[in-house]
Amino acid sequence: MALDIVPLWAGILALAVFMYVLLDGFVLGVGILSPFAPDDASRDQMMDSVAPIWDGNQTWLVMGGIALLAAFPMAFAIIIPAVYFPILFMLIGLLYRGVAFEFRHMSTRKHFWNWSFHAGSLIATFAQGIVLGTYVQGIPVEGRHFSGGSFEWATPFAVLTGLGLIAGYGLLGACWLVMKTEGELQNWARGKARLLALGVAAFIAMVSVWTPLIQPQIQRRWFAWPNLLLLSPVPVITLALFVWLLRALKSGREATPFLLALGLFGMCYLGLGISILPMIVPYSVTLWAAASSPKSQAFLMIGTLFLLPIIVAYTGWSYWVFRGKVRAGEGYH
């Protein structure tokens, strides 16, 4: 009897997406917040805090895309046409952000490239939110193909999800700055984090109410008995993390707010998985229906099990090497 490794591939794909959202999320958040920095020196310090690690984070995005294509080719063929334009704008935003990040250190037009870094981060984040919103609301499928139009993603729910992700990444970026900086910039970041936390809470509440109304599967998954009782710890823990985050920001903690913000994203990600699994194309194509052949998945797994620990080790090592506070004039770029 052949070993079913579809769940393992699903776990690898979920891990890659989650790691990208967490690690590049706070970098995009720093870019979103950068125009509102107290002064130019603080803005430079914000950039210095992410300079050593920002480009390596995108390894997880590449890995997630390759895992989806190789392990679940049918899902790739359905999802990408549904969100073609948002993905295109996301890639343009990420590319523009990278160019701006490098050029701001060399060009005499530093102000222009600072705003370019902000624009690239904002566009990429909003586009990612559009992709997420389109995915959650469901993708129309006929047979084995996407059956919607080119602007299937242009819905109020997807747009609000894009705005919500801007607030979420901004919260990650602000909490990162609380952990990595001190003095005036740290106090400024605390204030922004408190405001953004309230915005993220409002967005999560909106999604929690809206998604059961637009998708009967989500309503049954969360509110049918005994699921209502079994899944109740998820919203309870999420609410507790919000309260703890606000208290940590008020009490002067430094690393705790960032860890709690990561925890909030983790709970939201868990809620998404509970709502959708075992579907990979909501709400019509399962993981097994979209998977490549068992031999293909087994062959690909050999290289993945070799490569994945290297990526994890490299990521962990880079964060360990560049741990600690980033002070004015001590950047790594």
N, C-alpha and C positions, 0 to 999 in steps of 0.2 A: 504493500500500500504506500503510495507516494505521500511524502510529507507536505502538508498544506502550509506554505510560507506566505500566503496572501496577507494574513494578519501582521506578520513581521514586516512586510513591505509597507503596509499601512502605517505601522508604528514609526518606521524610518522616515516616511514622507511627513507624518505629523510632527516628528521631532525637528526635521529640517525647517519646516514652515514656522514652527514655534520659536526655534532659536533665532531665525532671521527677524521675526517680529520683535522679540525682546531686545536683541543686540543692536540691530540697525534702527529699531524704533526710538531708542533714546538719542541716537545720533541725529535722526531726522527731527526729533523733538528739540534738540539744541539748535538746529537750523531754523526751525519754526520760531523759536523764541529770540533768536539772535538780533533782529532789528530793534527789539525793545530793551536791550541791555542798558544798564545805567550810563555807560560811557564807552568810548572806543577801547580803552584798556581792558574793561570787563569783557567786551566782545572778543577781543584777542584771547583772553584767558578761557572763555567758553570754547573757542576753537581749539586751543591747545589741549583742553581736557579730552577731546576726542581724536586728536591728530594721530596718535600711535595705533589706534585700533579700528578706525571707521571703515577702511577699505576691506580688511579681512572679514568683517561681519557679512559681507555680501556673498561669501563662499556658500553660506547656508541657503541663500536664494537660488543660486545656481544648482546646488545639490537637490533642492526641492523640485525645481523644474525638470531636471534630468530624471529623478525618481518617478515623477508623474508620467513622463513620456515613455520611459523604459518599462516600468512595472504595470502601468495602467494606461496603455495607449488609447483605448477607446474613450476613457474619461478625458484624456488630453485633447482628443479630436472633437469632443463635444464642448468642453469648457472654454477652450481658447477662442473659438469663433464667437462665443457668447459675450466675451469680454475683450475682444480684440483691441478696440480703441482705448479703453482704460489701461490695458497692459502696455500699449504703445506709448501713451502719455507717461506712465510710470517709468518706463525705461528711459525716455527722453529726460524726465525730471532727475533720475538718478545720474545719468550721464552729465547733465548740466551742473548738478550739484558737485560732482567730482572735479569737473573742469574749474568751477568757481573756487573750490577749496584750494586747489593748487595755485591758481592764478592770483588769488588775493595776496599771496606772500611775495609775488614777483612784480606785479603790475603797479604802476603809479596811480591807477584808477581803483584803489582799494575799496572805496565806497561802493562803486558799481558792482564789484565782485562780491562784496558782502550781501548786497541785496539779491544778487544772482544765486548765492548759496541758499538764501532764504526761499527764493522763488522755486528753485529746484526741489528743495525739501518739501515745500508746501504742495507742489504739484504731484510729486511722487506719493506723498501720504494720502492726499485726497483720492488719487487714482487707486491706491490699494484699498481704501475704504469702499470705493465704488465696486471693485471686484468682490470684496467680502459681502457687501449688501446684495449684489446680484446673485451670488452663490447661495446665500441664506434664503432669499425669497423664492428660489427655485429656478431651474433652467429647463425650458420646454424641449422635449426630446420626442422625435418621431422615428421609430425603428432604432437605428444606431447612430442617428445624426441630430445635430442641433436644428431645431425647427423654427427658431425665432428670427427676428430681424437684426439689422446691424446696430440698432439703438435699443435693444432689449434691456440694456443696463441703465437707461435714462429714466429712472423711476424715483418718486419722492423718497421711498425707503432707502434706496442705494445712495442717494445724495445725502440724506441725513446720516447714514452710516459713514460716509466720507468725512463729514464734519465731525462726527463723533470720534473717528480715528485721529483726526488732527488734535482734538482735545486729549485723547489718550496718549499719543506720542509726546505731546507737549508736557503732560504730567510726568512721563518717564524722563524726559530731558531735564525738567526742573528738579526732580528728585536726584538725578545723576549729579547735577551741579551742587545741590545741597551736600552730597557726599564728597565731591571732589574739590570744592572751593571753600573759602572762608571769608569772614568779614562782610563788607557791603554786598558783594555779589552773592554770597550765600544767603544773606537775609532777603535780598531781592528774589532769589530763587524760591525761598520758602513761601513768600507771599504769592508768587505765581502758582506754586504747587497747590496751595489751598484753594485758589480759585478754580484751577483746572480739575481738581478732585471733585468739586461740586458739579462741574460740567460733565465729567465722565459718569458720575452717579446718575445724573439726569438722562444721559444717553442710554445707560444700561437699563434704567427703568423703562425708557421708551421701547427699547428692543424687546424687553421681557413682556410687555403688554402687546406690542404690535405683531410679533412673529406668530404667537398662537392664533391670532385672528386671521392671518393670511395663509397659514399652513395647518390644515387639520392634523397632519402627522405630528407636528410639534405639540399641538394641543393635547392629543392623546398621549404622547410620550411623557409629558410633564404633569397632566392633571387627571389622568385615569388612575383609579385605585388598583393596586397599592403604590403605584409610582409616585403619587403625590406625597406619600409619607417617606418612601425610600429616598427620593431625590431632594427632599426639603433641606438637608444639610448644605446643599450647594448655595442657594440664596442666603441662607443664614450665615455661612462662613464669609460669603462675599460682603454682606453688610457689616460683619464684624471687622473685616479687613479695612473697610472704609473708615469706620470709627477709629480703629487703631492708627490708621495713616494720619488722620487729622490730629489725633492726640500726639503722635510722634513729631509731627511738624510743629505743633505748638510748644512741645516740651524741649525742643532744641536737639533732638537726636539727629545724627548725621547719616549713618548707613541704613538705619531702620526704614526711613521713608522709601528709599529706592527698593529695598527688598520687598516691602509691602506692596509697592506699585507693580513689581514683577508678579507678586502673588495674585493681585487683582486680574492681571492679564491671564495668568494661569487658570483662574476660576472661570473667566469668560471663555477661554479656549476649551475647558472641560465642558462647560455648558453647551458650546457649539457641537462638540463631539457627541454628547448625549442626545442632542436634538436630531442629528443627521445620521449617525451610524445605524446600520451598516451600509448606508448609501454613500457613494463617492460623488455621484452627480445627483444633487437633490432634485426631485425626490422620486427617482425612477430607475436608476442604475446602481446596482450594488457593487461592492469591491470585487467580488468574484466574477461578476458579469463583465467588468471592465478590465480584468487582469490579463496580462500576456500569458503565454503558455507556461506550464510549470517548468519545463526545461530552460526556457529563456530566463525566468525569474531565478532559478537556481544558479545559472551561469553568472548572471549579474550580481547575485548575492556574494559570490566569492570576492570580486573586486571591491564591493561595498564594505564588507566586513574588514577588509584590509585598510580601506581609505578612511572610513568613519572614525576609528580611534585616532588616526593622525590628525584629522580636522579638530576633533575634540581636544586633543593634547595641545595642538598649536593655539587654539582659541584660549584655553585655560592658561597656557604659559604666557601669552601676550598680555593678558589681563593681570597676571601675577607680577610680571616684570614692571609694568607701568602702574602699579598700585600706588595708593597714597594721594596726598593733596597735590594739586597743580596751582602753583603760585605765580604771580605776575613776573614775567621775564624768564620763566623756567620752562618754556614750551619745548616740545620734542620735534617740532617740524624743522 
